[in-house]
Amino acid sequence: MKSSVIAAATAFGTVASAYKCVNLTVPVDLSARNGVFNVSAPQSNIEVTNFVLDLIQQGQNFSATSLQGVSSQRRAKLIHR
């Protein structure tokens, strides 16, 4: 049993030493577009009910009527591995 443990440890050490590590730095450009809506957080149960009724009204597009614009953000990042 002792020899099998030694053999397993030796095999693991051989496999572990076979890996070659490489440090990589990858430049990545990130961008995001977020919708800006003209909707405030509901403060009462009545406001929640009105929000849901506006949201599920058939034939209406609540997101289109409450959308004010789009906020875009761009950022360059370096990812180190």
Backbone as numpy.savetxt, mean C-alpha at the origin, in Angstrom:
# Nx Ny Nz CAx CAy CAz Cx Cy Cz
23.62 -40.69 16.03 22.80 -39.50 16.03 23.67 -38.25 16.03
24.75 -38.30 16.77 25.63 -37.15 16.83 26.25 -36.87 15.46
26.57 -37.91 14.71 27.16 -37.72 13.39 26.15 -37.13 12.41
24.86 -37.48 12.56 23.86 -36.91 11.65 23.66 -35.42 11.94
23.77 -35.01 13.18 23.66 -33.60 13.53 24.84 -32.83 12.94
26.02 -33.42 13.05 27.22 -32.78 12.49 27.11 -32.69 10.97
26.61 -33.75 10.34 26.46 -33.76 8.88 25.44 -32.71 8.44
24.35 -32.59 9.19 23.33 -31.59 8.85 23.89 -30.18 9.02
24.64 -29.94 10.07 25.23 -28.62 10.30 26.24 -28.28 9.21
27.02 -29.27 8.80 28.00 -29.05 7.74 27.30 -28.75 6.42
26.25 -29.50 6.11 25.50 -29.27 4.87 24.87 -27.88 4.88
24.30 -27.48 6.01 23.69 -26.16 6.12 24.74 -25.07 5.95
25.90 -25.25 6.56 26.99 -24.27 6.44 27.48 -24.16 5.01
27.53 -25.28 4.29 27.97 -25.27 2.90 26.96 -24.52 2.03
25.68 -24.78 2.24 24.63 -24.10 1.46 24.61 -22.62 1.79
24.75 -22.27 3.05 24.71 -20.87 3.46 25.90 -20.10 2.90
27.05 -20.72 2.81 28.22 -20.03 2.28 28.19 -19.93 0.76
27.32 -20.68 0.10 27.22 -20.63 -1.36 26.46 -19.40 -1.84
25.65 -18.78 -0.99 24.92 -17.58 -1.38 25.88 -16.41 -1.49
25.67 -15.59 -2.52 26.50 -14.41 -2.69 25.60 -13.19 -2.54
25.86 -12.37 -1.55 25.03 -11.20 -1.28 25.45 -10.05 -2.18
24.45 -9.31 -2.64 24.68 -8.14 -3.48 23.84 -7.00 -2.94
24.44 -5.85 -2.72 23.70 -4.66 -2.31 23.22 -3.93 -3.55
21.92 -3.69 -3.62 21.34 -3.01 -4.76 20.64 -1.73 -4.30
20.74 -0.69 -5.10 19.98 0.53 -4.90 19.21 0.78 -6.19
17.88 0.82 -6.07 17.03 0.97 -7.25 16.28 2.29 -7.13
16.47 3.22 -8.08 15.70 4.46 -8.05 14.27 4.20 -8.56
13.31 4.72 -7.84 11.90 4.51 -8.18 11.18 5.85 -8.13
10.43 6.17 -9.19 9.59 7.36 -9.20 8.18 6.94 -8.81
7.66 7.54 -7.75 6.33 7.22 -7.25 5.40 8.39 -7.51
4.17 8.07 -7.88 3.17 9.12 -8.03 1.83 8.58 -7.56
1.02 9.51 -7.02 -0.30 9.13 -6.53 -1.28 10.24 -6.87
-2.49 9.84 -7.24 -3.57 10.79 -7.49 -4.68 10.49 -6.49
-5.04 11.48 -5.73 -6.09 11.34 -4.72 -7.22 12.30 -5.03
-8.44 11.79 -4.98 -9.60 12.65 -5.19 -9.84 13.52 -3.98
-10.19 14.78 -4.24 -10.53 15.72 -3.17 -12.04 15.91 -3.21
-12.72 15.45 -2.18 -14.17 15.47 -2.14 -14.67 16.57 -1.20
-15.80 17.16 -1.56 -16.44 18.20 -0.75 -17.45 17.54 0.19
-16.96 16.66 1.05 -17.81 15.94 1.99 -17.13 15.99 3.36
-17.87 16.44 4.35 -17.31 16.45 5.70 -17.79 15.21 6.45
-17.09 14.87 7.50 -17.46 13.70 8.30 -18.80 13.94 8.98
-19.70 12.97 8.93 -21.00 13.13 9.57 -20.86 13.29 11.09
-21.67 14.19 11.65 -21.60 14.47 13.08 -22.78 13.89 13.86
-23.81 13.44 13.16 -24.98 12.91 13.85 -25.55 11.74 13.04
-26.49 11.04 13.64 -27.13 9.92 12.95 -27.91 10.40 11.73
-28.49 11.58 11.81 -29.25 12.12 10.68 -28.31 12.40 9.50
-27.14 12.95 9.78 -26.16 13.22 8.71 -25.67 11.92 8.09
-25.50 10.88 8.88 -25.10 9.57 8.35 -26.18 9.03 7.44
-27.42 9.13 7.87 -28.54 8.65 7.06 -28.62 9.43 5.75
-28.49 10.73 5.80 -28.52 11.54 4.58 -27.37 11.20 3.65
-26.19 10.94 4.20 -25.03 10.55 3.40 -25.31 9.25 2.66
-25.83 8.26 3.37 -26.11 6.96 2.75 -27.20 7.10 1.70
-28.22 7.88 1.98 -29.29 8.09 0.99 -28.76 8.78 -0.26
-27.86 9.75 -0.10 -27.25 10.40 -1.26 -26.36 9.42 -2.03
-25.70 8.57 -1.30 -24.76 7.63 -1.91 -25.46 6.56 -2.74
-26.63 6.08 -2.28 -27.29 4.96 -2.95 -28.45 5.39 -3.84
-28.61 6.68 -4.06 -29.72 7.15 -4.89 -29.51 6.70 -6.34
-30.49 6.01 -6.86 -30.40 5.44 -8.20 -30.40 6.55 -9.25
-29.54 6.42 -10.24 -29.46 7.40 -11.31 -28.57 8.59 -11.00
-28.00 8.64 -9.81 -27.11 9.74 -9.41 -25.70 9.20 -9.19
-24.73 10.06 -9.45 -23.33 9.71 -9.21 -22.82 10.63 -8.09
-22.94 10.17 -6.85 -22.58 10.99 -5.70 -21.11 11.38 -5.72
-20.24 10.48 -6.13 -18.81 10.81 -6.14 -18.51 11.89 -7.18
-19.20 11.87 -8.31 -18.96 12.89 -9.33 -19.48 14.26 -8.88
-20.60 14.28 -8.17 -21.15 15.57 -7.73 -20.38 16.15 -6.55
-19.71 15.33 -5.77 -18.98 15.84 -4.61 -17.48 15.97 -4.85
-17.00 15.59 -6.03 -15.57 15.67 -6.34 -15.20 17.11 -6.68
-14.24 17.66 -5.96 -13.77 19.03 -6.22 -12.60 19.04 -7.18
-11.77 18.04 -7.11 -10.58 18.01 -7.96 -9.71 16.83 -7.59
-8.49 16.87 -8.10 -7.55 15.78 -7.86 -6.26 16.35 -7.31
-5.72 15.72 -6.31 -4.44 16.10 -5.74 -3.40 15.09 -6.19
-2.35 15.58 -6.85 -1.29 14.69 -7.34 -0.03 14.91 -6.52
0.64 13.82 -6.24 1.91 13.89 -5.51 2.92 13.02 -6.23
4.13 13.53 -6.36 5.22 12.77 -6.97 6.39 12.77 -6.02
7.10 11.66 -6.00 8.25 11.56 -5.12 9.24 10.57 -5.72
10.49 10.91 -5.67 11.55 9.99 -6.09 12.14 9.34 -4.85
12.28 8.05 -4.88 12.82 7.29 -3.74 13.94 6.38 -4.22
14.82 6.08 -3.32 15.85 5.08 -3.56 15.54 3.90 -2.64
15.42 2.74 -3.22 15.13 1.53 -2.46 16.43 0.74 -2.32
16.83 0.50 -1.09 18.06 -0.25 -0.80 17.69 -1.67 -0.42
18.28 -2.63 -1.05 18.08 -4.04 -0.74 19.40 -4.69 -0.54
